[in-house]
């Protein structure tokens, strides 16, 4: 659905500006008119370059939004009043715009879940499904509190996983900068000296000189190539077959594969448990948890689980012959099914996996630190040896004469 930038005035003369989804300009005009607003301008929003969108509403913002929303509902405020206050309090301009659009939709007659569902890039299927359940049961405040706790858990998990990648990224960036400085600045100086004294360069030095010339003269080509690879990856990764291959490859990575698998399973299990507790059916809960996990290997397993459930069998029957869910998790889920405490066991399993992820991250960092240090030293050492090899050869020739 296209987006439109609008400017409108209410009955008190207050000006509102933002972006809304609508079928066309006329539909948006009617929507504002029904809400008692006078529209001053509507313009279709341009799509981003190359179709790449960058999400600007962070998980931290949603955690605070959920907590404050729940507190206001508990205080007896109406949903519209809550959204008005949240709009004023929110510092993130993108979330402020979304809250304003949600409030306008509710004033036009939409339910809270319907208004939130118009912003799928901000509010996940999990978020919207729990709000729907809260609307049916009349416990929106309780559901919002559960959402905030769930998002906090997701936040901690993401931080743990990111910390495992932080050290390699920092060392990799440092290695790139050091290498670039040596290749672009230092190597040409020695190349000029060797050309003047007309010395024969050994193979490693010739290779380093060639790399230096490419980096200095064709840097723009390298930059365009990298940008092209990023755009190509972004477009291809959205195709189902390619995404399935990438997801499988991630789970089988030698160092980070276990970490990615455990974090994906934890997201699935925690979401599944929270949705069942909220009164959502098992099949609906599994489907939403599958989308939250966002991994094709897990999706294949979920399809088997759904088939078992439709046949009246236990969920864990589909988990006996697989290598994605850890045996401990399968055992706890089986125990939960037998004792009718599945949601509790799912939460316990997710907590155990999160602890396991934290331990795995710490072990990875301990292993990666010396490996990355040795790799950086080897790279700089190779460049230094390649630079000085002609001098060593010259000294050796002079000493033999």
C-alpha positions in Angstrom: 0.0 0.0 0.0 1.5 3.4 -0.9 2.4 6.0 1.7 1.4 9.6 1.7 2.9 12.6 3.5 0.1 14.8 4.9 -0.6 18.0 6.7 -3.9 18.5 8.5 -5.6 20.8 11.0 -8.1 19.9 13.7 -11.1 21.9 14.9 -8.9 23.8 17.3 -6.4 24.9 14.6 -3.7 22.5 15.7 -1.5 21.3 12.8 -0.6 17.6 12.3 2.0 16.3 9.9 3.1 12.8 9.2 3.0 9.8 6.9 0.0 7.4 6.4 -0.8 4.3 4.3 -3.8 4.6 2.0 -5.1 3.2 -1.2 -5.1 6.6 -2.8 -5.3 10.3 -2.0 -9.2 10.3 -2.0 -9.3 7.5 0.5 -7.0 9.5 2.8 -9.1 12.6 2.4 -12.2 10.7 3.4 -10.4 9.2 6.4 -9.4 12.7 7.7 -12.9 14.1 7.0 -14.5 11.4 9.0 -12.2 12.2 11.9 -13.0 15.9 11.8 -9.7 17.1 10.3 -9.2 19.6 7.5 -6.5 18.5 5.1 -4.1 21.2 3.8 -1.8 18.9 1.7 -1.3 15.3 0.7 1.7 14.1 -1.4 2.7 10.6 -2.3 5.9 9.5 -0.5 8.8 8.5 -2.8 10.2 5.0 -2.4 13.8 4.7 -1.1 16.7 4.2 -3.6 17.2 0.6 -4.8 14.2 -0.4 -2.7 16.3 -0.7 0.5 14.6 0.4 3.7 16.4 1.0 7.0 14.3 0.4 10.1 14.7 3.2 12.5 12.4 2.2 15.4 14.7 0.2 17.7 13.8 -2.6 20.1 14.7 -0.3 23.0 12.0 2.1 21.9 9.3 -0.6 21.7 10.2 -1.9 25.2 9.7 1.6 26.7 6.6 2.1 24.5 5.0 -1.2 25.8 5.9 -0.5 29.5 4.5 3.1 29.4 1.4 2.0 27.5 0.6 -0.7 30.0 1.1 1.7 33.0 -1.3 4.2 31.4 -4.0 1.6 30.7 -3.7 0.4 34.3 -4.2 4.0 35.4 -7.6 4.0 33.7 -6.8 6.2 30.7 -8.4 5.5 27.3 -6.3 4.1 24.5 -6.5 7.4 22.6 -5.4 9.4 25.6 -2.6 6.9 26.2 -1.4 7.3 22.6 -1.6 11.1 22.8 0.7 11.1 25.9 3.0 8.5 24.3 3.3 10.6 21.2 4.4 13.6 23.2 6.9 11.6 25.4 8.5 9.6 22.6 11.8 11.0 21.4 12.2 8.8 18.4 10.7 10.8 15.6 9.8 7.7 13.5 8.0 6.0 16.4 6.3 9.3 17.2 4.9 9.4 13.6 3.7 5.8 13.9 1.9 6.5 17.2 0.2 9.5 15.6 -1.0 7.4 12.7 -2.2 4.6 15.0 -4.1 7.2 17.1 -5.8 8.7 14.0 -6.8 5.2 12.8 -8.4 4.4 16.2 -10.3 7.7 16.1 -11.5 6.6 12.7 -13.0 3.4 14.1 -10.2 0.9 13.8 -9.3 -1.4 16.7 -5.9 -1.1 18.3 -4.7 -4.4 16.7 -6.0 -3.3 13.3 -4.2 0.1 13.6 -0.9 -1.5 14.7 -1.1 -4.1 11.9 -0.7 -1.2 9.3 2.9 -0.9 10.5 4.4 -4.4 10.2 7.9 -3.0 10.0 7.5 -1.6 13.5 5.1 -4.0 15.2 5.7 -7.7 14.7 3.2 -10.5 14.2 3.8 -11.5 17.8 3.1 -8.0 19.1 -0.2 -7.7 17.1 -1.4 -11.3 17.9 -1.0 -10.6 21.6 -2.9 -7.3 21.3 -5.7 -9.1 19.5 -5.8 -11.7 22.4 -5.9 -8.8 24.9 -8.7 -7.2 23.1 -10.8 -10.4 23.2 -10.1 -11.0 26.9 -10.2 -7.4 28.0 -6.7 -7.5 29.4 -4.7 -5.2 27.1 -2.6 -3.9 30.0 -1.6 -7.4 31.1 -0.8 -8.3 27.5 1.3 -5.1 27.0 3.3 -5.9 30.2 3.9 -9.4 28.9 5.1 -8.0 25.5 7.5 -5.6 27.3 9.0 -8.5 29.3 9.3 -10.6 26.1 11.0 -7.8 24.2 13.4 -7.2 27.1 14.3 -10.9 26.8 14.8 -10.5 23.1 16.9 -7.4 23.8 19.2 -9.3 26.2 19.6 -12.2 23.7 20.5 -9.8 20.8 23.0 -8.1 23.0 24.6 -11.4 23.9 24.9 -12.5 20.2 26.2 -9.1 19.1 28.9 -9.2 21.8 30.2 -12.3 20.1 30.5 -10.5 16.8 31.9 -7.2 18.2 35.5 -8.4 18.8 35.9 -9.9 15.3 34.4 -6.8 13.7 36.7 -4.4 15.7 39.8 -6.5 14.9 38.8 -6.9 11.3 38.3 -3.2 10.9 41.6 -2.5 12.5 43.3 -5.0 10.2 41.7 -3.4 7.2 42.8 0.1 8.2 46.4 -1.0 9.0 46.6 -2.9 5.7 45.1 0.0 3.7 47.6 2.4 5.3 50.6 0.1 4.5 49.4 -0.7 1.0 48.4 2.9 -0.1 51.0 5.0 1.8 54.1 2.9 2.6 54.3 0.5 -0.3 54.5 3.2 -3.0 57.5 4.8 -1.2 59.5 1.6 -1.3 58.3 0.9 -4.9 59.8 4.3 -5.9 63.1 3.5 -4.1 63.4 0.1 -5.8 62.7 1.5 -9.2 65.4 4.1 -8.8 68.1 1.5 -7.8 66.7 -0.9 -10.5 66.5 -3.9 -8.2 64.7 -7.1 -9.2 61.6 -7.6 -7.1 60.8 -11.0 -5.7 57.3 -12.5 -6.3 55.7 -11.5 -3.0 56.9 -7.9 -3.4 55.6 -7.7 -7.0 52.2 -9.0 -5.8 52.1 -6.4 -3.1 53.0 -3.6 -5.5 50.2 -4.8 -7.9 47.7 -4.7 -5.1 48.9 -1.2 -4.1 48.5 0.1 -7.7 45.0 -1.3 -7.9 44.0 0.2 -4.5 45.4 3.7 -5.5 44.3 3.8 -9.1 41.1 1.7 -9.2 39.7 2.3 -5.7 36.4 3.6 -7.2 35.9 0.3 -9.0 36.5 -1.6 -5.7 33.9 0.7 -4.0 31.3 0.2 -6.7 32.0 -3.6 -6.7 31.4 -3.7 -2.9 28.2 -1.6 -3.2 27.0 -3.9 -6.0 27.6 -7.0 -3.9 25.6 -5.5 -1.0 22.7 -4.6 -3.3 22.8 -8.0 -5.0 22.9 -9.8 -1.7 20.0 -7.7 -0.3 17.8 -8.5 -3.4 18.7 -12.1 -3.6 18.4 -12.9 0.1 14.7 -12.0 -0.1 14.1 -14.8 -2.6 12.8 -18.0 -0.8 15.3 -20.5 -2.3 18.3 -18.2 -1.7 17.1 -17.4 1.9 16.6 -21.1 2.6 20.2 -21.8 1.5 21.6 -18.8 3.5 19.7 -19.9 6.7 21.0 -23.4 6.4 24.5 -22.2 5.8 24.3 -19.9 8.9 23.3 -22.8 11.1 26.2 -24.9 9.8 28.9 -22.3 10.2 32.0 -23.7 12.0 32.3 -21.1 14.8 29.1 -19.1 14.9 26.6 -21.8 13.7 25.8 -23.1 17.2 25.3 -19.6 18.5 22.9 -18.7 15.7 21.0 -22.0 16.1 20.5 -21.6 19.8 19.4 -18.0 19.6 16.9 -18.8 16.8 15.5 -21.7 18.8 15.3 -19.5 21.9 13.3 -16.8 20.1 10.9 -19.5 18.8 10.3 -21.2 22.1 9.9 -18.0 24.1 7.5 -16.5 21.6 5.5 -19.8 21.5 5.3 -19.9 25.3 4.2 -16.3 25.6 1.5 -16.7 23.0 0.0 -19.9 24.6 -0.1 -18.2 28.0 -2.0 -15.3 26.4 -4.8 -17.7 25.2 -3.8 -18.0 21.6 -4.3 -21.4 19.9 -1.3 -23.7 19.6 -1.4 -23.7 15.8 -1.6 -19.9 15.6 1.2 -19.6 18.2 3.5 -21.9 16.3 3.0 -19.9 13.1 3.8 -16.6 14.7 6.8 -18.0 16.6 8.0 -19.4 13.3 7.9 -16.0 11.7 9.7 -14.5 14.8 12.5 -17.1 14.5 12.8 -16.2 10.8 14.8 -19.3 9.9 13.9 -21.8 7.1 15.3 -24.8 8.9 13.1 -24.1 11.8 10.2 -23.5 9.4 10.6 -27.0 7.9 10.5 -28.5 11.4 7.4 -26.3 12.3 5.5 -27.7 9.3 6.1 -31.2 10.7 4.9 -30.1 14.1 1.7 -28.6 12.7 1.0 -31.8 10.8 1.4 -33.8 14.0 -0.9 -31.4 15.9 -3.6 -31.6 13.3 -3.5 -35.4 13.6 -4.0 -35.1 17.3 -0.5 -36.1 18.2 2.0 -34.5 20.6 4.2 -31.6 19.4 7.4 -33.3 20.5 6.7 -36.3 18.2 8.1 -34.2 15.3 11.2 -33.3 17.4 12.6 -36.8 17.9 14.7 -37.0 14.7 16.2 -33.6 14.1 19.3 -31.7 15.0 18.0 -28.1 15.5 16.3 -28.3 18.9 18.7 -29.4 21.7 17.7 -32.7 23.4 17.3 -30.9 26.7 14.6 -28.6 25.2 12.8 -31.6 23.6 12.7 -33.4 27.0 11.4 -30.3 28.8 8.7 -29.8 26.1 7.7 -33.5 26.4 7.5 -33.2 30.2 5.3 -30.1 29.8 2.9 -31.8 27.4 2.5 -34.8 29.8 2.0 -32.6 32.9 -0.1 -29.9 31.1 2.5 -27.3 31.9 3.8 -26.7 28.4 3.9 -22.8 28.6 5.9 -23.0 31.8 8.4 -25.5 30.4 8.8 -23.5 27.2 9.7 -20.4 29.3 12.2 -22.5 31.3 13.7 -23.9 28.1 14.1 -20.4 26.7 15.8 -19.2 29.9 18.1 -22.2 29.8 19.0 -21.5 26.1 19.6 -17.9 26.8 22.0 -18.8 29.6 23.7 -21.3 27.2 24.0 -18.5 24.6 25.7 -16.3 27.1 28.2 -19.0 28.1 28.8 -19.8 24.4 29.5 -16.1 23.7 32.1 -15.9 26.5 33.8 -19.1 25.2 33.8 -17.8 21.7 35.4 -14.5 22.7 38.1 -16.4 24.7 38.9 -18.5 21.6 38.6 -15.6 19.0 40.9 -13.2 20.8 44.2 -15.1 20.3 43.1 -16.3 16.8 42.3 -12.8 15.6 45.5 -11.4 17.1 47.6 -14.0 15.4 45.8 -13.4 12.1 46.4 -9.6 12.3 50.1 -10.2 13.2 50.5 -12.6 10.3 48.9 -10.1 7.8 51.1 -7.2 8.9 54.1 -9.5 9.1 53.6 -10.7 5.5 53.3 -7.1 4.2 56.4 -6.1 6.1 58.4 -9.1 4.8 57.2 -8.4 1.3 58.3 -4.8 1.5 61.8 -5.6 2.9 62.6 -8.7 0.9 64.4 -6.8 -1.9 66.6 -5.1 0.7 67.5 -8.4 2.2 68.3 -9.8 -1.2 70.4 -6.7 -2.0 72.4 -7.1 1.3 72.9 -10.8 0.6 74.2 -10.1 -2.9 76.5 -7.4 -1.6 77.9 -9.7 1.2 78.8 -12.4 -1.4 80.8 -10.1 -3.5 
